[in-house]
Amino acid sequence: MGGIPASRRTLFTVVMLAVCLSSAVSNAGEWQQAIGPRMWTFPQDHGSHPEYRTEWWYFTGNLVGGAKARYGYQLTFFRQGVQFRPNNPQNSWSIRDLYLAHFATTDVPGKNFSSAERTSRAGPGLAGARTHGMDVWILSWFAKMDGSTIILEADAADMALSLRLTPRKPLVVHGENGLSKKGPGQGQASYYCSFTDLETRGVLKTSRRSPRVEVTGISWFDHEFGSNQLTPDQAGWDWFSLHLSDGRDLMIYCLRRTDGSIEAASSGTLVESTGASRHLMLPEIQIAVSDRWESPRSGASYPSRWRISVPSAAIQLDLAPLLADQELVTEGSTRIAYWEGAVAGRGISRGHRVTCEGYVELTGYAGSLGGIF
């Protein structure tokens, strides 16, 4: 947004989101729905799917610097359809999609969490996402694929990252051939794929006072697209992406209903050390919360310690955040508050002791998601 004052940036965001939501309703019948299993084509399907209303490219990672200092990062790009057919497609300023991005870093030894956000229309090259493969950007922030390597670049006033991510396991498609159901109705779903094990190398800066640090570690990439918002009786979700020290990866996606129950369509995916994966149904997953953290900014009470059991996979894990406060309050983009942070723990996998690390995302605890998702 260059030199636009913060108050005007916020006003711009509010106006754009209002336009986005009203237009999405009026164009609801034109966006395609995620209904049946998808015939995937890669690398093309790493790119944008503009026929669907909502799409995101989601990167999280657990990194290590000098003296084994632990860090985490999140970099997410969102595309939100505003008008299926823009009013004046020949005008580069005519809005079809709104692009948003969130960037956050976790500095464990410095006990510091920082976040930044951006919002833009496509305009004359300001933001976009190509359809032929992964190449998504907002101003100087971008994620693109060069062969099998994913390149991430982002910078803000107090932090920056420059990372190279290389897959060590095959791509995973979740649910039924990539159809990840979010509710019982037709179209209440997204198409969802992931690289769950990305070798990561590069440079990270976490605050104004910290130097740039060379880091290595492991990242997770999620790509989802669809056209449905949460149903009125769904309040938010708890998402886990975990790397076990025996080489297994675990994803769990639990949608919470407004009455406190868990949506029956919630599910997970287990990825073995070989790269083989299988779908986990909700009855196979047990999650118990043993502690909570209250945000001094949003007032939300978030779960902050978990015991996760998957008896069918002989997994039991105890998890906790590396820092309690890893909440993003996104007044300049999606205008929601959510907790997204690095976690670690230990437990049992197939009868052996393991450690684990990963990321957890908690939405809907600080109020409504506002129809954005």
Residue, then its C-alpha position, 0 to 999 in steps of 0.5 A: m500500500g506504499g505510503i497510504p496512512a493506516s487509517r485509509r488502508t483500513l477504510f480501503t480494506v473495509v470497503m473492499l471486503a464489503v464489496c467482496l461479500s455482497s458481490a459473492v452473494s450476487n454471483a453465487g450461482e456462477w462460481q464452480q463448486a467442489i462437488g466430486p473427486r478431481m482429476w489433478t494435473f500438476p504442476q498446473d494445479h499448483g496455480s490459481h483456479p479463478e473459477y472458484r471463489t476462494e483459494w489459498w496457498y499456505f506455508t508454515g515451517n519449523l526452523v533452526g538457526g545458530a546454536k540450535a535456536r528455534y524459529g517458526y514462520q507462516l506465509t499465506f496468500f489468499r485470493q477472494g473472488v469479488q465478481f465472477r465477471p468484472n464490470n470492465p475486464q479491459n481496465s486493469w483496475s477493474i476488480r475481479d479478485l481481492y488478494l490478501a497475504h499474512f506473514a508471521t514469524t516466531d522467535v523462540p529464544g527471543k520470545n517474540f512473535s511478529s506479524a504483517e499483512r497486505t491487501s491489494r487488487a490485481g491492478p497493473g501487476l500489483a498482485g495476482a496468481r497465475t493459472h499455469g503453476m505456482d506463481v502468486w504475489i502481492l507487491s514484493w511478497f511471493a511464492k513461486m515454483d522453479g522446477s521442483t523447488i518452491i521459492l518464498e520471499a517476504d519482507a516487512a518493517d521488522m521481519a523478512l524471509s527468503l527461503r527455498l523449499t524442496p519436497r522430500k515426499p510426494l504431493v498428498v491429496h486429502g479426502e476423497n481424491g482431493l475432495s475435502k468435505k466441510g459439511p453434509g451438503q453438496g458443495q460444502a467442500s474444497y479441493y485440498c492438496s499438500f506437500t507435507d515434508l519440504e526441506t527448507r533452507g534460507v534466511l529469516k529475520t524476526s524483529r527490528r533488533s534481530p539480525r538475519v539468521e541462516v536457517t534450515g528445517i521443515s515446511w508444510f504447504d497447503h493449497e485449497f480452493g472452493s466456493n462455499q463459506l462456512t455454514p451458519d452453524q459452523a463457528g471455526w476450525d482447529w487445524f494441525s500439521l505435525h511432523l513426527s520424528d519417525g518420519r510420519d506426518l499428520m494433518i487434522y482438520c476439525l470444524r467446530r459447530t456453534d453448539g460446541s460439537i464437531e462437524a461430522a465431516s471433519s477428518g485428517t490425513l496420515v502420511e507415512s515415512t515412505g510418502a504413502s498416505r491414508h484418509l482419517m475419518l473423524p471417529e479415528i481422531q481424539i483431541a483433548v484440551s488441557d489448558r487455554w490461553e487468553s489473548p490480551r488483544s482480542g479477549a479470545s480464549y484459545p486452547s493451548r495444550w492438547r493430547i492427540s490420539v489416533p488409535s488406528a495409527a498407534i499415535q498418541l501425542d502431547l502438544a504445546p505452543l513454543l510461545a503462548d502468544q502467536e495470535l494474528v489480529t488482521e485489521g488490515s486484510t481479513r479483519i479477523a483474529y486467529w491463532e496460528g503458531a509453532v508447536a512441539g511435543r512428544g509421545i508414542s508412534r507404533g510403540h516407540r517414543v517420538t518427538c514432534e513439531g508443527y503448526v496449529e491454526l485456531t479460528g473462530y475463537a475471537g468472534s465471527l469469521g465474517g463470511i470470508f471463508 
